[in-house]
Amino acid sequence: MSEPAKIPTVRAPARREDLGAPGSVVSTKYWHLRDDGRIQCDLCPRECKLHDGQRGLCYVRARVDDEIVLTTYGRSSGFCVDPIEKKPLNHFLPGTPVLSFGTAGCNLACRYCQNWDISTAKEYDVLADQASPEKVARVAAELGSRSIAFTYNDPVIFHEYAIDIADAARERGIHTVAVTAGYVNPEPRVEFYDHMDAANIDLKAFTEEFYHRTCAGALAPVLDTLEYVRHETDVWFEITTLLIPGYNDSADELDAMTGWVVEHLGPDVPHHFTAFHPAFKMTDVPPTSQASLNRAREIAIDNGERYVYTGNVHDPSGQSTYCHHCGALLIERDWYRLGRWGLDAEGRCAECGTPLAGVFEAEPGTWGSRRLPVRLADWA
């Protein structure tokens, strides 16, 4: 049996000026010592119980001596400037650029993960770019990005790093976006979303069986997060459901899911139904058909969801935004490129004056569909 990776020992929170160096670790606070001598990580519902030197399922949170530390603070698996619509967020500063990045690991184990090379990686496999929170915020500003997105893997597991970046970004007037599965415990959830401006939260399916068998997780905590963000915060958020043929795409399940969304979250939360492409441990499952996406969209609209989108396919009509009152085309999209803009300066339908739910400015951004890879090591 191979020896476990050596984890540098820390006994107190690292100084901010020390962070970002290779092997940086920082102390964390969401854990407690159990009667059996193990330390339980209380960050997410997995609640890993660790002996000294062990790591949680996410791999990046570990027990060192008598505390839980984060082992990936200040390091990233890569940076890229994307259109905000790629997160996907259709109602948050449309057309603007977002500096996207992730770290390594994940607190779920989805068999179909589209970013499995990052989410299942050990941090030393993929963490090449080093950056303090201040440097991430500064580079985002110099690149003209309106926001920073924590994506590629779930920011819940790099809670402390994400929050410090969010604080540094706010000092420069830059927004922060969490792309997350919403699998987090109530206490850290409050702190985390207090620092976020927007989020896209995965609602992977609407059965406990799917979450258990396909993701090694649970549905109930995700529903709890959705209700918390909707009713207890000012965070703008949208939902994404990746439709997997034969797993979570039945008419009955989609009817139950979208009915719950309208009843518990309201009709104005945008919902993205995106196409599955064979990946990771589910390469034997066929890709999602356009017909399946169209059916999901129709079911959601029939149940009262006002803003329903298709994704991962070329479908301009299913990716554009329409006024729920008069049906006018408000934001035309062709992939990530914007066309017609039918909103007035106050974010209302120019035809009938009905407000469009979201965060808008008088004019859309002009970033388009560009993708700009960034190496922070190239920035002084």
C-alpha positions as CSV (number, residue, x, y, z in Angstrom):
1,M,0.0,0.0,0.0
2,S,1.4,3.4,-0.9
3,E,2.1,5.9,1.8
4,P,-0.4,8.8,2.2
5,A,0.7,12.2,0.9
6,K,2.5,14.2,3.6
7,I,0.5,17.2,4.9
8,P,2.5,20.1,6.2
9,T,1.7,20.8,9.8
10,V,0.2,24.1,11.0
11,R,-0.9,24.9,14.5
12,A,-2.4,28.3,13.8
13,P,-3.9,30.2,10.9
14,A,-1.3,31.1,8.3
15,R,-0.5,34.8,7.8
16,R,-2.1,36.2,4.7
17,E,1.2,37.3,3.3
18,D,2.4,33.6,3.6
19,L,-0.5,32.2,1.6
20,G,-0.1,31.0,-2.0
21,A,3.2,29.4,-1.5
22,P,3.5,25.7,-2.6
23,G,2.0,23.5,0.0
24,S,0.1,26.2,1.8
25,V,-2.4,25.1,4.4
26,V,-4.6,27.0,6.7
27,S,-6.6,26.2,9.8
28,T,-10.3,25.9,9.5
29,K,-13.1,26.2,12.1
30,Y,-16.0,23.9,11.1
31,W,-15.1,20.8,12.9
32,H,-15.3,19.2,16.4
33,L,-13.5,16.5,18.4
34,R,-15.5,13.3,18.9
35,D,-15.6,11.1,22.0
36,D,-13.8,8.4,20.0
37,G,-10.8,10.6,19.3
38,R,-11.6,11.3,15.7
39,I,-12.2,14.8,14.4
40,Q,-15.4,15.4,12.5
41,C,-15.4,17.9,9.6
42,D,-18.7,19.9,9.9
43,L,-18.4,21.8,6.6
44,C,-20.7,19.6,4.5
45,P,-23.3,16.8,5.1
46,R,-20.7,14.1,4.5
47,E,-19.2,14.9,7.9
48,C,-16.0,13.0,7.4
49,K,-14.5,11.6,10.7
50,L,-10.8,11.6,10.6
51,H,-7.8,10.2,12.4
52,D,-4.5,12.1,12.3
53,G,-3.1,12.4,8.8
54,Q,-6.4,11.3,7.1
55,R,-8.1,13.4,4.4
56,G,-11.8,13.7,3.8
57,L,-13.6,12.5,0.7
58,C,-13.0,15.9,-0.9
59,Y,-9.2,15.2,-0.4
60,V,-8.3,18.8,0.3
61,R,-9.5,19.1,3.9
62,A,-7.4,17.0,6.2
63,R,-6.7,16.3,9.9
64,V,-3.3,17.5,11.0
65,D,-2.7,16.9,14.8
66,D,-5.8,18.3,16.5
67,E,-7.5,20.3,13.8
68,I,-8.9,20.2,10.2
69,V,-6.9,22.2,7.7
70,L,-7.4,23.3,4.1
71,T,-4.5,22.1,2.0
72,T,-5.2,24.0,-1.3
73,Y,-5.3,27.6,-0.1
74,G,-3.8,30.0,-2.6
75,R,-3.5,27.5,-5.5
76,S,-5.6,26.9,-8.5
77,S,-6.1,24.3,-11.3
78,G,-6.3,27.2,-13.8
79,F,-7.9,30.5,-14.7
80,C,-9.9,31.6,-17.7
81,V,-12.0,34.7,-18.6
82,D,-15.4,33.4,-19.8
83,P,-18.8,34.9,-20.7
84,I,-21.0,35.0,-17.6
85,E,-23.6,33.0,-19.5
86,K,-21.3,30.0,-19.4
87,K,-21.7,29.5,-15.7
88,P,-24.6,29.4,-16.6
89,L,-26.1,32.8,-15.4
90,N,-28.5,34.4,-17.9
91,H,-30.0,37.0,-15.5
92,F,-26.8,38.4,-13.9
93,L,-24.9,41.2,-15.8
94,P,-25.5,39.6,-19.3
95,G,-22.7,39.9,-21.7
96,T,-20.0,40.6,-19.2
97,P,-16.7,38.7,-18.6
98,V,-16.0,36.6,-15.6
99,L,-12.7,35.3,-14.3
100,S,-13.3,31.6,-13.7
101,F,-11.1,29.3,-11.7
102,G,-11.2,26.2,-9.5
103,T,-8.9,24.2,-7.3
104,A,-9.0,20.4,-6.9
105,G,-11.3,17.8,-5.3
106,C,-15.0,17.7,-4.6
107,N,-17.3,16.7,-1.8
108,L,-19.6,14.6,-4.1
109,A,-18.6,11.7,-6.3
110,C,-20.8,12.0,-9.4
111,R,-20.3,9.1,-11.7
112,Y,-20.9,11.4,-14.7
113,C,-18.8,14.4,-13.7
114,Q,-18.0,16.6,-16.7
115,N,-14.9,17.9,-14.8
116,W,-13.8,14.6,-13.4
117,D,-10.1,15.3,-14.1
118,I,-10.2,18.2,-11.6
119,S,-12.8,17.0,-9.1
120,T,-11.2,13.6,-8.6
121,A,-7.6,14.9,-8.7
122,K,-5.2,15.0,-5.8
123,E,-4.3,18.6,-5.4
124,Y,-0.6,18.1,-6.3
125,D,-1.8,16.6,-9.7
126,V,-3.4,19.8,-11.0
127,L,-2.7,22.8,-8.8
128,A,-0.2,24.7,-10.9
129,D,-1.1,28.3,-10.6
130,Q,-0.5,30.1,-7.3
131,A,-2.3,33.3,-6.2
132,S,-3.2,35.2,-3.1
133,P,-6.7,36.5,-2.8
134,E,-5.5,40.0,-3.5
135,K,-3.7,38.9,-6.6
136,V,-6.8,37.1,-8.0
137,A,-8.9,40.3,-7.4
138,R,-6.2,42.6,-8.9
139,V,-5.8,40.5,-12.1
140,A,-9.6,40.2,-12.5
141,A,-9.8,44.0,-12.3
142,E,-6.9,44.5,-14.8
143,L,-8.5,42.1,-17.2
144,G,-11.8,44.0,-17.0
145,S,-13.8,41.1,-15.5
146,R,-16.9,42.2,-13.7
147,S,-17.0,39.1,-11.5
148,I,-15.0,36.2,-10.3
149,A,-16.5,32.7,-10.5
150,F,-15.5,29.8,-8.3
151,T,-16.2,26.9,-10.6
152,Y,-14.7,23.7,-12.3
153,N,-14.9,22.1,-8.8
154,D,-17.2,23.0,-5.9
155,P,-16.1,26.1,-3.9
156,V,-17.7,24.7,-0.7
157,I,-14.5,22.6,-0.2
158,F,-12.2,25.7,-0.5
159,H,-14.5,27.7,1.8
160,E,-11.8,29.9,3.4
161,Y,-10.0,30.7,0.1
162,A,-13.2,31.6,-1.7
163,I,-14.3,33.9,1.1
164,D,-11.0,35.7,1.2
165,I,-11.1,36.2,-2.5
166,A,-14.7,37.5,-2.3
167,D,-13.6,40.1,0.3
168,A,-10.6,41.2,-1.8
169,A,-12.9,41.4,-4.9
170,R,-15.5,43.5,-3.1
171,E,-12.8,46.0,-2.2
172,R,-12.3,46.5,-6.0
173,G,-16.0,46.6,-6.9
174,I,-15.9,43.1,-8.4
175,H,-18.7,40.6,-7.9
176,T,-18.3,36.9,-6.9
177,V,-20.1,33.9,-8.3
178,A,-20.4,30.4,-6.8
179,V,-21.0,27.5,-9.1
180,T,-21.9,24.8,-6.7
181,A,-23.9,21.7,-5.9
182,G,-25.3,23.3,-2.7
183,Y,-24.0,20.4,-0.6
184,V,-23.1,22.3,2.6
185,N,-24.1,22.3,6.2
186,P,-26.2,25.2,7.6
187,E,-23.6,27.1,9.7
188,P,-20.9,27.4,7.1
189,R,-23.6,28.0,4.5
190,V,-24.5,31.3,6.3
191,E,-20.9,32.5,6.2
192,F,-20.3,31.4,2.6
193,Y,-23.3,33.0,1.0
194,D,-22.9,36.2,3.0
195,H,-19.8,36.8,0.8
196,M,-21.4,35.8,-2.6
197,D,-23.2,38.0,-5.0
198,A,-24.6,35.3,-7.4
199,A,-24.7,31.5,-7.7
200,N,-25.6,28.7,-9.9
201,I,-26.8,25.8,-7.9
202,D,-27.1,22.3,-9.3
203,L,-30.3,20.5,-8.7
204,K,-29.0,17.2,-10.0
205,A,-32.2,15.2,-9.8
206,F,-35.3,15.0,-7.6
207,T,-34.9,11.6,-5.9
208,E,-32.8,10.5,-3.0
209,E,-32.0,7.4,-4.9
210,F,-30.3,9.3,-7.7
211,Y,-28.2,11.3,-5.2
212,H,-27.3,8.2,-3.3
213,R,-26.4,5.9,-6.2
214,T,-25.1,8.3,-8.7
215,C,-23.5,11.1,-6.6
216,A,-22.8,9.5,-3.2
217,G,-24.8,12.3,-1.6
218,A,-28.3,13.3,-0.6
219,L,-31.0,15.4,-2.0
220,A,-32.5,16.9,1.2
221,P,-29.5,19.2,2.0
222,V,-29.5,20.6,-1.5
223,L,-33.2,21.5,-1.3
224,D,-32.5,23.1,2.1
225,T,-29.7,25.2,0.5
226,L,-32.0,26.3,-2.3
227,E,-34.6,27.5,0.1
228,Y,-32.0,29.2,2.3
229,V,-30.5,31.1,-0.5
230,R,-33.9,32.1,-1.9
231,H,-35.5,33.3,1.3
232,E,-32.6,34.2,3.6
233,T,-30.1,36.0,1.4
234,D,-29.9,38.6,-1.3
235,V,-27.8,36.4,-3.6
236,W,-29.0,36.2,-7.1
237,F,-29.1,32.5,-8.1
238,E,-30.1,30.2,-10.9
239,I,-30.6,26.4,-11.1
240,T,-29.0,23.9,-13.4
241,T,-30.2,20.3,-14.0
242,L,-28.1,18.1,-16.2
243,L,-30.6,15.7,-17.9
244,I,-29.2,12.1,-18.1
245,P,-31.3,9.7,-20.2
246,G,-32.9,7.0,-18.1
247,Y,-31.6,8.5,-14.8
248,N,-33.4,11.7,-14.0
249,D,-35.4,12.7,-17.1
250,S,-38.7,11.1,-16.6
251,A,-41.8,13.3,-17.1
252,D,-43.0,12.4,-13.5
253,E,-39.7,13.4,-11.9
254,L,-39.4,16.6,-13.9
255,D,-43.0,17.5,-13.0
256,A,-42.3,16.9,-9.3
257,M,-39.0,18.9,-9.5
258,T,-40.4,21.9,-11.3
259,G,-43.6,22.0,-9.2
260,W,-41.4,22.1,-6.1
261,V,-39.3,24.9,-7.5
262,V,-42.4,27.1,-8.1
263,E,-43.9,26.3,-4.7
264,H,-40.8,26.7,-2.6
265,L,-38.7,29.1,-4.6
266,G,-41.2,31.0,-6.7
267,P,-41.6,31.3,-10.5
268,D,-38.7,33.8,-11.1
269,V,-35.7,31.5,-10.5
270,P,-34.2,30.7,-13.9
271,H,-33.8,27.0,-14.5
272,H,-31.3,25.6,-17.0
273,F,-31.8,22.1,-18.4
274,T,-28.5,21.0,-19.9
275,A,-27.5,18.1,-22.1
276,F,-25.4,15.2,-20.8
277,H,-22.5,14.0,-22.8
278,P,-20.9,10.6,-21.9
279,A,-18.1,11.1,-19.5
280,F,-16.1,9.6,-16.6
281,K,-17.9,6.4,-15.4
282,M,-21.0,6.8,-17.5
283,T,-19.6,6.6,-21.0
284,D,-22.1,3.9,-21.9
285,V,-25.1,6.3,-21.5
286,P,-26.2,8.1,-24.6
287,P,-26.2,11.9,-24.9
288,T,-29.3,13.8,-24.1
289,S,-31.6,14.5,-27.1
290,Q,-32.9,17.9,-28.1
291,A,-36.4,16.4,-27.7
292,S,-35.7,15.5,-24.0
293,L,-34.5,19.1,-23.3
294,N,-37.6,20.5,-25.0
295,R,-39.9,18.3,-23.0
296,A,-38.3,19.3,-19.7
297,R,-38.6,23.0,-20.7
298,E,-42.3,22.6,-21.6
299,I,-43.0,20.8,-18.3
300,A,-41.3,23.5,-16.3
301,I,-43.1,26.3,-18.1
302,D,-46.5,24.5,-17.7
303,N,-45.8,24.3,-14.0
304,G,-45.2,28.0,-13.8
305,E,-41.5,28.5,-14.1
306,R,-41.1,31.8,-16.1
307,Y,-37.5,31.5,-17.3
308,V,-36.4,28.1,-18.5
309,Y,-33.4,27.4,-20.7
310,T,-31.7,24.6,-22.5
311,G,-27.9,24.2,-22.5
312,N,-24.9,22.3,-24.0
313,V,-26.7,22.3,-27.3
314,H,-27.2,24.9,-30.1
315,D,-30.8,26.1,-29.4
316,P,-31.1,29.9,-29.8
317,S,-34.9,29.9,-29.0
318,G,-34.4,27.8,-25.9
319,Q,-31.5,29.9,-24.6
320,S,-33.1,33.3,-25.2
321,T,-35.1,35.3,-22.6
322,Y,-38.7,36.3,-23.1
323,C,-41.1,38.5,-21.2
324,H,-43.4,36.3,-19.1
325,H,-46.2,38.8,-19.4
326,C,-46.3,39.7,-23.1
327,G,-43.9,37.2,-24.7
328,A,-41.6,39.8,-26.2
329,L,-38.0,38.7,-26.9
330,L,-35.9,40.4,-24.2
331,I,-32.4,38.9,-24.5
332,E,-31.5,37.0,-27.7
333,R,-28.7,34.4,-27.3
334,D,-26.9,32.3,-29.8
335,W,-24.7,30.1,-27.6
336,Y,-23.0,32.8,-25.5
337,R,-23.3,35.7,-28.0
338,L,-26.0,38.2,-27.3
339,G,-28.3,39.7,-30.0
340,R,-31.4,41.7,-29.5
341,W,-31.7,43.6,-26.2
342,G,-35.3,44.3,-25.3
343,L,-34.9,45.8,-21.9
344,D,-35.2,49.4,-20.9
345,A,-32.6,51.1,-18.6
346,E,-34.5,49.9,-15.5
347,G,-34.4,46.2,-16.5
348,R,-38.0,46.1,-17.7
349,C,-39.6,44.8,-20.9
350,A,-39.4,47.6,-23.4
351,E,-42.8,46.5,-24.9
352,C,-45.0,46.3,-21.8
353,G,-42.9,47.5,-18.9
354,T,-42.9,44.2,-16.9
355,P,-39.7,43.9,-14.8
356,L,-37.4,41.1,-15.6
357,A,-36.1,39.2,-12.5
358,G,-32.3,39.5,-12.2
359,V,-29.4,41.9,-12.0
360,F,-29.1,44.1,-15.1
361,E,-27.5,47.3,-16.2
362,A,-28.7,49.8,-18.7
363,E,-26.7,48.2,-21.5
364,P,-25.5,44.6,-21.9
365,G,-21.8,43.7,-21.9
366,T,-19.9,43.1,-25.1
367,W,-17.6,40.2,-24.1
368,G,-19.4,37.8,-26.5
369,S,-18.3,34.1,-26.7
370,R,-14.6,34.7,-26.2
371,R,-12.6,32.4,-23.9
372,L,-9.3,33.8,-22.6
373,P,-7.0,31.4,-20.7
374,V,-4.9,33.2,-18.0
375,R,-1.7,32.2,-16.2
376,L,-1.5,34.3,-13.0
377,A,2.2,33.4,-12.9
378,D,2.6,35.8,-15.9
379,W,1.3,38.7,-13.8
380,A,3.7,40.6,-11.6
